[in-house]
Amino acid sequence: MDPKVMADTMWTLVTAMLVFFMNLGFACVETGFCRVKNSTNILSKNFIVFAVSSIAFWVLGYGLMFGNGTGFMGTEGLLFLGGADNSPATGEAYKGAYTALNWTGVPLLAKFFFQLVFAGTAATIVSGCVAERIKYFAFIAFGFVIVGIIYPIVGHWIWGGGWLAQKGFLDFAGSTQVHSIGGWAGLAGILALGPRYGKYNKDGSINAIPGHNLSLGLIGCFILWLGWFGFNPGSTMAADPDAISRICITTNTAAAAAMLSATVVSTMLLGKPDLGMTINGCLAGLVAITAPCAFVSVMSAFIIGLIAGIIVVLAVIGFDKLHIDDPVGALAVHLANGVFGTLCVGLFAESQWTPGQASGLFFGGGLTQLGIQLKGVVAVAAFVFGVAFLTWQLLKATMGIRVSIQEEIEGLDIGEHGQQTYPEFVTRKPAYSYVSIAERVAE
């Protein structure tokens, strides 16, 4: 085998495994930022969502996304399970159906796995938005729709050679394709569900509902930060030393800058540095740099991160004032900064890293690339939010999407799963007494 193909394949698979590991990071952040009585439910959603994603993307999503077809969606190789899994390891038998990814020479199944872990990430983002009041099986049903239909259709537009790609829209690792899709779908879910019980008073005032474990949240953030070193540089799908080195540094610099700015702004607005805001600041910087990571300098990444950290704090506060109940700040992180990161390509991109396309506004390219990026943002927002909201309403009318008020008050762990994450802390009458123990010792 060609040594380059071998190296590219190993790089692609290892970075895909890092992105897969991000599922644990999302599970930890979301669980830690929510209440203990819902922790089993949240862990369950974040666990099963990758199983849902794996089947949905295998059966339909990959073909819709990367199959040859129209500018809107793929029409060839739709049922990946119907033949591609029987092809040789090199994927030669099905190479002709998925020409959008012919720019990388790795085997078909390596391409599939790498794209699968990205699709699973978009579905996981939704989990945080609808946490603490969504029915478990309603979330599973929505997971099939977003990974099997919504995500891959937009993916065809952007990464599958569709109409946005033809216009020159750039999104290297998915500020729009992954994060904004998850954010728009999550926003639709929040509006369909309504806020959690007790979050907002009749007079419009807001009640804080703190999570139960910042340690778990911080562990999750570190896992996600690590995973992003697969997410962004792995999107080269090639072991290109110069490209992956620079992308690692732009990614890390944006995260670091966003952490600092989020910490400063949260201190200014809230009186003290809020660790939850710092955690979300780190994630905001990572989301914002995801689209432009390959197209910008390290200094530009630093500036992008600083702005992302400010945006996330203002967005968390802003969404709350609008009574859009987002328990973990997923909209502020993934939606607000997904949009911002996508527009940053049109602001900070440099032609030395975007061959054949205009530089961003700040580097002499005028408004050309920014206009293309803005069109993409609007088109994706309209499609994803519209289809997702319709899906939520259909689920609401059929199987129902929200648990009962009693179950919400008592916690979804018992109502949905019949078990608790920390059962040793349940108040109960002990089966022994200290007197009986003392008597036994005396005997």
PEHU-V727778 format. One record per residue. N is the residue number from 0. RES is the residue in one letter. PSI is psi in whole degrees, -180 to 180 (* if undefined). Layout:
N & RES & PSI
N & RES & PSI
This chain:
0 & M & 146
1 & D & 125
2 & P & -36
3 & K & -43
4 & V & -41
5 & M & -46
6 & A & -44
7 & D & -40
8 & T & -44
9 & M & -44
10 & W & -46
11 & T & -44
12 & L & -41
13 & V & -43
14 & T & -33
15 & A & -37
16 & M & -36
17 & L & -43
18 & V & -39
19 & F & -41
20 & F & -21
21 & M & -22
22 & N & -39
23 & L & -39
24 & G & -46
25 & F & -41
26 & A & -42
27 & C & -46
28 & V & -49
29 & E & -43
30 & T & -46
31 & G & -32
32 & F & -5
33 & C & 175
34 & R & 153
35 & V & -32
36 & K & -10
37 & N & 9
38 & S & -40
39 & T & -41
40 & N & -43
41 & I & -43
42 & L & -41
43 & S & -44
44 & K & -45
45 & N & -22
46 & F & -50
47 & I & -20
48 & V & -30
49 & F & -30
50 & A & -44
51 & V & -46
52 & S & -41
53 & S & -45
54 & I & -45
55 & A & -42
56 & F & -35
57 & W & -46
58 & V & -43
59 & L & -41
60 & G & -44
61 & Y & -41
62 & G & -42
63 & L & -34
64 & M & -47
65 & F & -4
66 & G & 148
67 & N & 144
68 & G & -139
69 & T & -179
70 & G & -15
71 & F & -42
72 & M & 163
73 & G & 145
74 & T & -5
75 & E & 151
76 & G & 33
77 & L & -47
78 & L & 85
79 & F & -35
80 & L & -13
81 & G & -4
82 & G & -36
83 & A & -30
84 & D & -15
85 & N & 0
86 & S & 165
87 & P & 163
88 & A & -29
89 & T & -14
90 & G & 12
91 & E & -35
92 & A & -29
93 & Y & 10
94 & K & -36
95 & G & -19
96 & A & -20
97 & Y & 58
98 & T & -16
99 & A & -25
100 & L & 17
101 & N & -11
102 & W & -18
103 & T & 139
104 & G & 8
105 & V & 158
106 & P & 157
107 & L & -46
108 & L & -27
109 & A & -42
110 & K & -45
111 & F & -48
112 & F & -42
113 & F & -45
114 & Q & -31
115 & L & -46
116 & V & -28
117 & F & -43
118 & A & -40
119 & G & -33
120 & T & -43
121 & A & -41
122 & A & -34
123 & T & -34
124 & I & -39
125 & V & -35
126 & S & -43
127 & G & -36
128 & C & -39
129 & V & 16
130 & A & 151
131 & E & 9
132 & R & 2
133 & I & 141
134 & K & 139
135 & Y & -49
136 & F & -23
137 & A & -38
138 & F & -41
139 & I & -44
140 & A & -42
141 & F & -34
142 & G & -40
143 & F & -40
144 & V & -46
145 & I & -40
146 & V & -31
147 & G & -26
148 & I & -59
149 & I & -57
150 & Y & -48
151 & P & -31
152 & I & -47
153 & V & -37
154 & G & -34
155 & H & -39
156 & W & -41
157 & I & -51
158 & W & -9
159 & G & 16
160 & G & 16
161 & G & -166
162 & W & -34
163 & L & -41
164 & A & -40
165 & Q & -27
166 & K & -10
167 & G & 14
168 & F & 134
169 & L & 129
170 & D & 89
171 & F & -52
172 & A & 0
173 & G & 32
174 & S & -40
175 & T & -51
176 & Q & -34
177 & V & -58
178 & H & -46
179 & S & -37
180 & I & -48
181 & G & -39
182 & G & -46
183 & W & -41
184 & A & -38
185 & G & -40
186 & L & -42
187 & A & -40
188 & G & -41
189 & I & -44
190 & L & -35
191 & A & -35
192 & L & -39
193 & G & 170
194 & P & 163
195 & R & 152
196 & Y & 128
197 & G & 1
198 & K & -42
199 & Y & 137
200 & N & 165
201 & K & -29
202 & D & 3
203 & G & -8
204 & S & 158
205 & I & 134
206 & N & 125
207 & A & 136
208 & I & 88
209 & P & 155
210 & G & -177
211 & H & -9
212 & N & 92
213 & L & -28
214 & S & -45
215 & L & -39
216 & G & -42
217 & L & -40
218 & I & -44
219 & G & -40
220 & C & -42
221 & F & -39
222 & I & -42
223 & L & -41
224 & W & -46
225 & L & -46
226 & G & -30
227 & W & -21
228 & F & -8
229 & G & -39
230 & F & -54
231 & N & -60
232 & P & -27
233 & G & -22
234 & S & -6
235 & T & -26
236 & M & 34
237 & A & 142
238 & A & 67
239 & D & 105
240 & P & -47
241 & D & -47
242 & A & -49
243 & I & -30
244 & S & -48
245 & R & -41
246 & I & -38
247 & C & -42
248 & I & -40
249 & T & -39
250 & T & -50
251 & N & -40
252 & T & -43
253 & A & -41
254 & A & -46
255 & A & -45
256 & A & -41
257 & A & -37
258 & M & -45
259 & L & -46
260 & S & -38
261 & A & -38
262 & T & -44
263 & V & -47
264 & V & -41
265 & S & -35
266 & T & -42
267 & M & -39
268 & L & -30
269 & L & -7
270 & G & -32
271 & K & 155
272 & P & 122
273 & D & 119
274 & L & -37
275 & G & -40
276 & M & -37
277 & T & -42
278 & I & -50
279 & N & -28
280 & G & -45
281 & C & -48
282 & L & -36
283 & A & -43
284 & G & -39
285 & L & -41
286 & V & -45
287 & A & -33
288 & I & -7
289 & T & -43
290 & A & -46
291 & P & 4
292 & C & -34
293 & A & -8
294 & F & -1
295 & V & 163
296 & S & 170
297 & V & -39
298 & M & -42
299 & S & -39
300 & A & -38
301 & F & -46
302 & I & -43
303 & I & -44
304 & G & -44
305 & L & -44
306 & I & -40
307 & A & -39
308 & G & -36
309 & I & -45
310 & I & -44
311 & V & -39
312 & V & -47
313 & L & -36
314 & A & -41
315 & V & -48
316 & I & -41
317 & G & -46
318 & F & -38
319 & D & -41
320 & K & -27
321 & L & 2
322 & H & 34
323 & I & 103
324 & D & 103
325 & D & 98
326 & P & -32
327 & V & 2
328 & G & 25
329 & A & -37
330 & L & -41
331 & A & -39
332 & V & -57
333 & H & -37
334 & L & -59
335 & A & -46
336 & N & -18
337 & G & -44
338 & V & -46
339 & F & -47
340 & G & -38
341 & T & -42
342 & L & -26
343 & C & -26
344 & V & -41
345 & G & -8
346 & L & -42
347 & F & -7
348 & A & 145
349 & E & 135
350 & S & -22
351 & Q & -21
352 & W & 2
353 & T & 69
354 & P & 131
355 & G & -1
356 & Q & 161
357 & A & 151
358 & S & 168
359 & G & 173
360 & L & -42
361 & F & -3
362 & F & 33
363 & G & 10
364 & G & -2
365 & G & -153
366 & L & 3
367 & T & -58
368 & Q & -36
369 & L & -40
370 & G & -41
371 & I & -43
372 & Q & -40
373 & L & -41
374 & K & -41
375 & G & -44
376 & V & -47
377 & V & -44
378 & A & -45
379 & V & -41
380 & A & -47
381 & A & -46
382 & F & -51
383 & V & -49
384 & F & -43
385 & G & -50
386 & V & -40
387 & A & -43
388 & F & -40
389 & L & -41
390 & T & -45
391 & W & -40
392 & Q & -38
393 & L & -42
394 & L & -37
395 & K & -38
396 & A & -18
397 & T & -76
398 & M & -10
399 & G & 147
400 & I & -15
401 & R & 140
402 & V & 166
403 & S & 160
404 & I & -36
405 & Q & -45
406 & E & -38
407 & E & -40
408 & I & -43
409 & E & -25
410 & G & 141
411 & L & -18
412 & D & -47
413 & I & -47
414 & G & -42
415 & E & -29
416 & H & -18
417 & G & 24
418 & Q & 163
419 & Q & 154
420 & T & -37
421 & Y & 68
422 & P & -22
423 & E & -14
424 & F & 8
425 & V & 133
426 & T & 125
427 & R & 162
428 & K & 125
429 & P & 150
430 & A & 9
431 & Y & 173
432 & S & 157
433 & Y & -29
434 & V & -47
435 & S & -36
436 & I & -45
437 & A & -41
438 & E & -40
439 & R & -38
440 & V & -41
441 & A & -35
442 & E & *
